[in-house]
Amino acid sequence: MRKFTAVMLAATTLFLMSCNTKKADLVVYNARIYTVNEGFEVVEAMAINDGKILALGKSDDILSQYPAKETLNGQGKAIYPGFIDAHAHFFGYAQSLNNANLTEAKSWDEALARLQEFAKAHPEGWLTGRGWDQNDWPEKQFPTKDKLDRLFPDRPVLLTRIDGHAAIANQKALEIAGITKAYELTGGEIVEKNGKLTGVLIDNAVDLVNRKIPDLTHTQMKSLLLQAQNNCFAVGLTTIDDCGLDYDAVEGIEQLQKNGDLKMRFYVMLSDREKNYDYLIKRGAIKTNRLNVRSFKVYGDGALGSRGACLLHPYSDMPHKKGFMLSDLAHFEKVAKRINEHNFQMCTHAIGDSANRAILKIYNQVLGANNDKRWRIEHAQVVAPQDFELFGKAKIVPSVQPTHATSDMYWAQARLGKDRIKGAYAYKQLLKQNGWLPLGTDFPVEQINPMLTFYAATARKDATGWPAAGFQVENALTPEETIRGMTIWAAKSNFEENEKGSLEVGKFADFVWMENDLLKANAKQILENKVIRTYVNGEKVYEKK
């Protein structure tokens, strides 16, 4: 009788276990999975089916309850939610892959040498390049077009500064654009020296030449986009906020996603153009599993590096200059009211303390105190002490890029002075306003690698460990805050926190398997950290070779 009872009990247990099992497409086990949920819990395993997370827990429990088509032994290594870049320019990055790379050139002559090599491999049409930064050069002055004219007298050239807010064109390019002398234009500057054009164009002046460059063909653009996607997957990015596209680019993304070519998820901000407002107002917000379009990117001012950022008081290293707004205040007020009326999100680039104050005041007037519109200030780079509270009052979201702090720290105080610099790159102060802070890179202005974001935010140093004590280290973020900023807080800034940004039941199975654990790694391990695999929707989209 006892034997019979034991057999029946075993059979009943097996039956109940079979009832409690659910098939999975993939089970990940023996890993250190940072869920980035509210409690920042760490688990060993997760089961995934139809692109979403079924369960999380201990390895033995998940393996026994969820028979899977495929299993992945995490080898005890760290897994994080897929990284989200809350501010980038994916299309711009893709296009930059077709340009001469001038990043980190240590002199104008080095930049020109790189351009000459690029020209040999690209013998026809416009010559374009990006990435030069006069702040990295011994003389730290804008170049002139003289050498460009001698090297390329008959071929148009446009070379864009690292921040995208200035460029230098040769004489041939200026002629094609019809620029024969300097003249005033709103939000831009055509730079002259001793009555002669230098070729340097700042902010809106760059567009005068840029619009003359022929568009890439559909085949060329598709190839570049897919190359850019592969590069982003290789560093663990699974969602990218592309800040400032026209609606036809959005339609191109839709088609590539429908065809299965683009697997990356995108949160797109449409550019501040009448045609884009008309398009989205007529069509309504666009939302699929991989595409979200409900916001507009507006430019308040220029960049600090090219002295186009709009400051309350003159630049410390150029007392006759304050920078400028790229449009008059009436434009920003009109746009804010229109965007609010249609329940879209407004995301405004503001670098200088004057630009931040102007945009924050407009936001506060339009939104009021109690709202969940999540309007964003992109960069929020220099903020006057009395203006920080304007973020919290109207629940305005500061969207920041930590590598800007470590890229600019060598010269930012020269621009701003020792007192004003204290309100710059003030991420901890900004975090306190709402209790959360989305992080991005602004690539291709900076590199695409989220590990550089993590290191810059937590250490506030460059790759050599300078400065030893950290740059304004009181505004460093903790490792946990930084990971949240790269995942769940970035998702929240996109109204997507219920579907991604953390590894929780019912959310998309977007995750990245890393060699080194960010919460345990030293500086060298962080900077050299590699992605082993990246998954989007439970599908492996990258594997380290």
C-alpha positions in Angstrom: 0.0 0.0 0.0 2.9 2.4 0.9 4.5 1.6 -2.4 1.3 2.3 -4.3 0.9 5.6 -2.4 4.5 6.6 -3.2 4.0 5.9 -6.9 0.7 7.8 -7.0 2.4 10.8 -5.2 5.2 10.8 -7.7 2.8 10.6 -10.6 0.7 13.4 -9.2 3.8 15.6 -8.7 4.9 15.0 -12.2 1.4 15.9 -13.5 1.3 19.1 -11.5 4.8 20.0 -12.6 3.7 19.4 -16.2 0.7 21.7 -15.7 2.9 24.4 -14.3 5.5 24.3 -17.1 5.3 26.6 -20.0 7.4 26.3 -23.1 9.8 29.1 -23.8 11.8 30.1 -26.9 14.9 30.9 -24.8 16.0 30.4 -21.2 19.0 32.3 -19.9 20.5 30.8 -16.8 23.6 30.9 -14.6 24.0 34.6 -15.1 24.0 37.8 -13.0 20.9 39.5 -14.4 20.4 43.1 -13.3 16.7 43.5 -13.7 16.8 47.3 -13.0 13.3 47.0 -11.5 12.3 49.3 -8.7 14.3 47.3 -6.2 17.3 46.9 -8.6 17.1 43.2 -7.9 19.5 40.7 -9.4 18.4 37.2 -10.5 20.1 34.1 -12.0 17.8 33.2 -14.9 14.9 34.3 -17.1 12.6 32.6 -19.6 11.6 34.3 -22.8 8.8 33.6 -25.3 7.4 35.5 -28.3 9.9 38.3 -27.7 8.9 38.9 -24.1 10.0 37.9 -20.6 7.9 35.1 -19.1 9.6 34.7 -15.8 12.7 35.5 -13.7 14.2 33.7 -10.8 16.7 31.0 -9.8 18.4 28.9 -12.5 17.0 25.5 -11.3 13.5 26.8 -11.0 13.4 28.5 -14.4 15.0 25.5 -16.2 12.6 23.0 -14.6 9.4 25.1 -15.2 10.2 26.4 -18.7 11.4 23.8 -21.2 13.0 25.9 -24.0 13.9 25.5 -27.6 17.2 27.2 -26.7 19.2 27.7 -23.5 22.0 30.2 -22.8 24.5 29.6 -20.1 25.4 33.1 -18.9 28.7 31.7 -17.3 28.1 33.8 -14.2 28.6 37.1 -16.2 26.5 40.3 -16.1 23.3 40.8 -18.1 21.6 44.2 -18.3 18.5 45.5 -20.0 19.4 46.6 -23.6 21.0 50.0 -23.4 18.9 53.0 -24.6 20.6 56.1 -25.9 18.3 58.9 -24.9 19.9 61.4 -27.3 21.6 60.5 -30.5 21.6 61.1 -34.2 21.4 57.7 -35.8 20.8 58.9 -39.4 23.6 61.4 -38.9 25.9 58.7 -37.7 25.0 56.5 -40.6 25.8 59.3 -43.0 29.1 60.0 -41.2 30.2 56.5 -42.2 30.4 57.9 -45.7 32.5 60.9 -44.6 36.1 61.5 -43.9 36.7 60.9 -40.2 38.4 63.9 -38.6 37.7 63.0 -35.0 40.7 63.4 -32.6 42.9 65.0 -35.3 45.5 66.9 -33.3 45.9 69.7 -35.8 44.3 71.3 -38.9 47.2 69.8 -40.9 46.4 66.3 -39.6 42.7 66.8 -40.5 43.7 67.8 -44.0 46.0 64.8 -44.4 43.1 62.5 -43.5 40.9 64.3 -46.0 43.5 63.8 -48.8 43.6 60.1 -48.1 39.8 60.0 -48.1 39.7 61.9 -51.4 41.9 59.2 -53.1 39.3 56.5 -52.2 36.4 58.8 -53.1 37.5 60.7 -56.3 34.2 62.2 -57.4 31.6 64.6 -56.1 31.5 66.6 -52.8 34.1 66.0 -50.2 32.5 65.9 -46.7 34.0 65.2 -43.3 33.2 65.5 -39.7 34.9 65.5 -36.3 37.5 68.3 -36.2 37.8 70.3 -33.0 40.0 73.3 -32.7 40.1 72.9 -29.0 42.3 69.8 -29.5 44.9 71.8 -31.5 47.9 73.7 -30.2 46.6 77.1 -31.3 42.9 76.4 -30.5 41.7 78.8 -33.2 39.2 78.2 -36.0 41.0 77.2 -39.3 40.6 79.1 -42.5 39.9 77.8 -46.0 43.2 78.8 -47.5 44.8 75.4 -47.5 41.5 73.7 -48.5 41.4 76.0 -51.6 44.9 75.1 -52.6 44.3 71.3 -52.1 40.9 71.3 -53.8 40.4 74.3 -56.0 37.8 72.6 -58.2 36.0 70.2 -55.8 33.5 71.4 -53.2 34.4 70.6 -49.6 32.4 70.9 -46.4 34.0 69.7 -43.1 31.7 69.8 -40.1 33.0 70.4 -36.5 32.6 67.6 -33.9 29.4 69.2 -32.4 27.7 69.7 -35.7 27.2 73.4 -35.0 30.0 74.8 -37.1 31.8 73.8 -40.4 34.4 75.0 -42.8 33.8 75.2 -46.5 36.2 75.8 -49.3 35.8 78.5 -52.0 34.2 76.1 -54.5 31.5 75.1 -51.9 30.9 78.8 -51.0 30.4 79.7 -54.7 27.9 76.8 -55.2 26.0 78.1 -52.2 26.1 81.7 -53.5 28.0 83.0 -50.5 30.3 85.8 -51.7 30.5 87.9 -48.5 29.4 87.8 -44.9 25.9 89.0 -44.0 23.6 88.8 -41.0 21.3 85.8 -40.5 19.2 84.7 -37.6 20.9 82.1 -35.5 24.0 81.8 -37.6 27.3 83.5 -38.5 29.4 83.7 -41.7 32.9 84.3 -40.3 35.1 86.9 -41.9 38.7 88.0 -41.1 40.2 91.2 -42.4 37.2 91.5 -44.8 37.7 88.1 -46.3 35.6 84.9 -45.9 37.4 82.4 -43.8 35.1 79.6 -44.8 34.0 79.0 -41.2 30.2 78.8 -40.9 28.4 78.6 -37.5 25.0 77.1 -36.8 22.3 78.2 -39.3 25.0 79.4 -41.8 26.1 75.7 -42.2 22.8 74.9 -43.8 23.4 77.4 -46.6 26.1 75.0 -47.9 24.8 71.8 -46.6 21.6 72.0 -48.6 23.6 72.0 -51.8 25.1 68.6 -51.2 23.2 65.9 -53.3 21.3 63.3 -51.3 22.6 59.8 -51.1 20.7 57.3 -53.1 18.2 54.9 -51.4 20.6 52.0 -51.9 23.6 53.9 -50.4 21.5 55.1 -47.4 20.1 51.7 -46.7 23.6 50.2 -46.7 24.9 52.9 -44.3 21.9 52.5 -42.0 22.4 48.8 -41.7 26.1 49.3 -41.1 25.3 51.8 -38.3 22.8 49.4 -36.8 25.4 46.6 -36.6 27.8 49.0 -34.9 25.2 50.0 -32.4 24.2 46.4 -31.6 27.9 45.6 -31.1 28.0 48.0 -28.1 24.7 46.9 -26.6 22.3 49.5 -27.9 18.8 48.3 -28.5 16.8 51.6 -28.6 18.0 54.9 -30.0 16.4 58.3 -29.7 17.1 59.9 -33.1 16.8 63.6 -32.4 15.6 65.6 -35.4 14.5 63.8 -38.5 12.0 64.8 -41.3 8.9 62.7 -41.8 10.2 61.0 -45.0 13.1 59.5 -42.9 10.5 58.1 -40.5 8.7 56.5 -43.4 12.0 55.0 -44.5 12.5 53.5 -41.1 9.0 52.1 -41.1 9.6 50.4 -44.4 13.0 49.0 -43.4 11.4 47.7 -40.2 8.5 46.1 -42.0 11.0 44.3 -44.3 12.9 43.0 -41.3 16.1 44.9 -42.2 16.1 47.3 -39.3 15.7 45.5 -36.0 16.7 48.5 -33.9 14.0 50.2 -31.9 13.7 54.0 -32.5 12.2 56.9 -30.6 12.2 59.6 -33.2 11.9 63.4 -32.7 10.7 65.2 -35.8 12.6 68.3 -36.7 11.1 71.8 -36.1 9.7 72.3 -39.6 6.2 73.2 -40.7 6.0 70.1 -43.0 6.7 67.8 -40.0 4.1 69.4 -37.8 1.5 69.2 -40.5 2.4 65.5 -41.1 2.2 64.3 -37.5 -0.8 66.4 -36.6 -2.7 64.8 -39.6 -1.4 61.3 -39.0 -1.3 61.3 -35.2 1.4 59.8 -33.0 3.1 56.7 -34.5 3.6 53.7 -32.2 4.7 50.2 -33.1 6.9 47.7 -31.1 10.0 49.2 -32.8 9.0 52.8 -33.6 7.6 55.6 -31.5 7.1 59.1 -33.0 5.3 61.6 -30.8 7.9 64.4 -30.2 9.6 67.3 -31.9 13.2 68.4 -31.6 13.7 72.2 -31.4 17.0 74.0 -31.4 17.3 76.8 -28.8 20.9 77.8 -29.3 24.3 76.6 -30.6 27.2 74.9 -28.9 29.7 75.9 -26.3 32.7 74.7 -28.3 32.0 77.1 -31.2 30.8 79.9 -28.8 27.3 79.6 -30.3 25.7 78.7 -26.9 23.6 81.6 -25.7 24.9 82.9 -22.3 23.5 85.5 -19.9 26.9 87.2 -19.7 29.7 87.3 -22.2 32.2 84.4 -22.7 35.1 84.7 -20.3 37.5 84.1 -23.1 35.8 86.4 -25.7 34.2 89.3 -23.8 32.4 90.8 -26.9 30.4 87.6 -27.5 27.4 86.0 -25.8 26.3 83.5 -28.4 22.8 83.5 -29.8 19.4 81.9 -29.9 18.7 80.2 -33.3 15.2 81.6 -33.5 13.4 84.5 -31.8 11.4 83.8 -28.6 8.1 84.2 -30.3 8.9 81.1 -32.4 9.6 79.0 -29.4 6.4 80.2 -27.7 4.3 79.5 -30.8 5.8 76.0 -31.2 5.3 75.2 -27.5 1.6 76.1 -27.6 1.1 74.1 -30.8 2.9 71.0 -29.6 1.0 71.1 -26.2 -2.4 71.6 -28.0 -1.9 68.3 -29.8 -0.4 66.5 -26.8 3.0 65.9 -28.3 6.3 66.1 -26.6 8.7 69.1 -27.0 12.4 68.4 -26.7 14.6 71.5 -27.0 18.3 71.8 -27.4 19.6 74.3 -24.8 23.3 74.7 -24.0 23.9 78.1 -22.5 22.4 79.5 -19.3 20.4 82.1 -21.2 19.0 79.5 -23.6 18.1 77.2 -20.7 16.3 80.0 -18.8 14.3 81.2 -21.8 13.1 77.7 -22.7 12.4 76.7 -19.1 10.3 79.8 -18.6 8.3 79.0 -21.8 7.8 75.4 -20.7 6.6 76.5 -17.3 4.1 78.9 -18.7 2.7 76.4 -21.1 2.7 73.3 -19.0 2.0 74.5 -15.4 2.9 72.4 -12.3 0.8 69.3 -12.6 1.5 67.5 -15.9 2.9 64.3 -17.2 4.0 65.7 -20.6 7.7 64.9 -20.0 8.9 67.8 -22.1 12.6 67.6 -22.3 15.6 70.0 -22.3 18.3 68.3 -24.4 21.7 68.8 -22.9 20.8 71.3 -20.1 24.5 72.0 -20.2 24.9 75.4 -18.4 22.2 76.3 -15.9 22.1 79.4 -13.7 21.9 78.5 -10.0 18.4 80.1 -9.6 17.0 78.2 -12.6 17.5 74.6 -11.6 14.2 74.6 -9.7 12.4 75.4 -13.0 12.9 71.8 -14.1 11.1 70.4 -11.0 8.3 72.9 -10.9 6.9 71.8 -14.3 8.3 68.3 -14.2 10.6 69.1 -17.1 13.1 66.4 -18.0 16.8 67.2 -18.3 18.2 64.9 -20.9 22.0 64.8 -20.6 25.1 63.3 -22.1 27.9 62.5 -19.6 30.7 62.3 -22.1 30.1 66.0 -23.0 31.4 66.8 -19.5 34.6 64.8 -20.0 35.1 66.1 -23.6 34.6 69.7 -22.6 36.3 69.8 -19.2 39.7 70.8 -20.7 38.4 74.2 -22.0 34.9 74.7 -20.5 36.1 76.9 -17.6 38.0 79.1 -20.0 34.7 79.7 -21.8 32.6 80.2 -18.6 34.9 81.3 -15.8 35.4 79.6 -12.4 32.0 80.6 -10.9 29.7 79.9 -13.9 31.3 76.5 -14.5 29.8 75.2 -11.3 26.3 75.2 -12.9 27.6 73.3 -16.0 27.3 69.5 -16.5 25.6 69.4 -13.1 24.0 66.0 -13.4 23.5 65.3 -9.7 21.7 68.7 -9.3 19.6 67.9 -12.3 18.8 64.4 -11.0 17.4 65.9 -7.8 14.7 67.8 -9.7 12.5 64.9 -10.6 14.4 62.0 -9.1 15.3 60.5 -12.5 17.6 61.4 -15.4 17.9 60.0 -18.9 21.4 59.6 -20.3 22.6 59.6 -23.9 25.7 60.3 -26.0 24.7 62.7 -28.8 26.6 60.4 -31.2 28.2 61.1 -33.7 29.3 64.1 -31.7 30.6 61.6 -29.2 31.3 57.9 -29.6 28.4 55.4 -29.6 29.8 53.2 -26.8 27.6 53.3 -23.6 30.6 52.2 -21.6 32.0 55.6 -22.1 28.8 57.1 -20.8 29.0 55.0 -17.7 32.6 55.9 -17.0 32.1 59.6 -17.6 29.0 59.7 -15.4 30.5 57.8 -12.5 34.2 58.8 -12.6 34.0 62.2 -14.3 37.5 61.5 -15.7 39.0 60.9 -19.1 40.4 57.5 -20.3 43.9 58.4 -18.8 42.3 59.0 -15.4 42.6 62.8 -15.5 41.8 64.7 -13.4 42.8 62.5 -10.5 40.0 63.8 -8.3 37.4 63.9 -11.1 35.9 66.9 -12.8 33.4 68.5 -10.4 33.0 65.1 -8.9 30.1 66.4 -6.6 28.0 66.0 -9.8 29.0 62.4 -10.4 26.3 59.7 -10.5 26.4 56.4 -8.7 26.7 53.2 -10.7 23.1 52.3 -10.0 21.8 55.8 -11.1 23.9 55.6 -14.2 22.6 52.2 -15.3 19.0 53.4 -14.6 19.8 56.5 -16.7 21.0 54.2 -19.6 17.9 51.9 -19.3 14.7 52.5 -17.4 15.0 56.3 -17.0 15.8 56.6 -20.7 12.7 54.5 -21.5 10.6 56.7 -19.2 11.7 59.8 -21.0 10.2 58.2 -24.1 6.9 57.1 -22.3 8.1 53.5 -22.8 8.9 52.4 -19.2 6.1 49.8 -19.2 7.5 47.9 -22.1 11.3 48.2 -21.9 14.2 49.6 -19.9 14.1 46.8 -17.2 13.9 43.0 -17.3 10.5 42.3 -15.9 7.7 39.9 -16.7 5.8 41.1 -19.8 8.4 43.4 -21.1 10.4 43.1 -24.3 13.3 40.7 -24.0 15.9 43.3 -25.0 19.2 42.6 -23.1 22.9 42.7 -23.4 25.4 40.1 -22.0 28.7 41.7 -21.0 32.2 40.5 -20.2 32.6 42.6 -17.1 30.1 43.6 -14.4 29.8 47.3 -14.3 29.0 47.4 -10.6 32.2 45.5 -9.8 34.6 46.6 -12.5 37.5 49.0 -12.2 38.2 51.8 -14.6 40.2 49.7 -17.1 37.6 46.9 -17.1 34.8 49.5 -17.7 36.6 51.2 -20.6 37.6 47.9 -22.2 34.3 46.1 -21.5 32.9 44.2 -24.5 29.5 42.9 -25.4 29.3 39.1 -25.7 25.8 39.1 -27.2 23.0 41.6 -27.8 19.3 40.5 -28.0 16.3 42.4 -29.2 12.9 40.9 -28.8 14.5 37.7 -27.7 16.4 37.5 -31.0 20.2 37.5 -31.0 21.3 40.5 -33.2 25.0 40.5 -32.3 27.6 38.0 -31.1 31.2 38.8 -30.4 33.5 36.8 -32.7 
